[in-house]
Amino acid sequence: MRIATWNIERLRHKKELESIIANCAKVSADILVLTETDSQVKLDYDHCYSTASPENETVSYSKTETRVSIYTNYELVKCHATFNERVAVCVELKTGLCNLIVYGTVIGIYGNRHSSFMPDLSAQVADIGRLVTNGNPVCICGDYNCSFSDNYYFTKDGRAVIEDMLRTNRIELLTRNQPECIDHIAVSRDLVGDTEVLVKEWNLDKTLSDHKGIMVEFAKCRE
């Protein structure tokens, strides 16, 4: 199974739209979560689940923009409510080996030093705590606005809250050791088990977005 995420910076580099789409296609992810994205990005997936329109906020958004979109060919089992339908989207997918709850998100839509960051994070922690009681493995995928292996971009309080949430809910941050990485993929420990996880990145020169794209690949869901 391949799970990937990429913040495409609200198509700031729209002139490179074809390259952005080509990079998304090249990854061949079973589940792809795009953040700060746009409906002009047309991808060859059977299903796309997105957050509600962020229009009419203090930041100006175009009608085609959305904060988070989850692309997949997996069958939908159900949609789960999130604390804010404009910030996070959550779907339960039938992968063939297990039902997987995918929580696509941007934690702190105005950055980790804005006054809204910690309340936003706390609300998302509550979402995850509720979702894990479902019994199926959970994947938290998207822009965390926090690095973990270095001092690239983080706050001590924000990082501590995320680490506690992961520990409490037995979720493994698979992208923890990537340098200059604030976009992450975390999954329930029981899902991966002792399977080797491969991590790959793209857009390392950040010419298509100011974020790297990142993907994890592992063999199976643990039954």
Disulfide bonds with the S-S distance in Angstrom:
none
